[in-house]
Amino acid sequence: MNDFDALIQSECEAYVAEKSELTLTVGVTADGVRSYFPFRSPGAQYAPMPNEHTLYEIGSVSKVFTTSLLSVLVTKGVLSLDDTI
């Protein structure tokens, strides 16, 4: 485990330890290699341990992803803010 992986592990373990019922998956792609870090809080002991196939409801954060993608495409000249959808 490298330093970055160890940092993810320690920070996420501390975070989920404070939650009553939580599962969390952190995915990292570095140098073309994907790594998955699953976590489960103590209160979620009956929930299955998450993995790279676990689906989460992301709610309103999808708006952030959409606008971020839009800004990248506008910057690259693929789309214009005046284009119709």
Secondary structure, DSSP 8 states (H G I E B T S, - for coil): --HHHHHHHHHHHHHHHT-SS-EEEEEEEETTEEEEEEEE-GGGTTS----TT-----TTHHHHHHHHHHHHHHHTTS--TT---
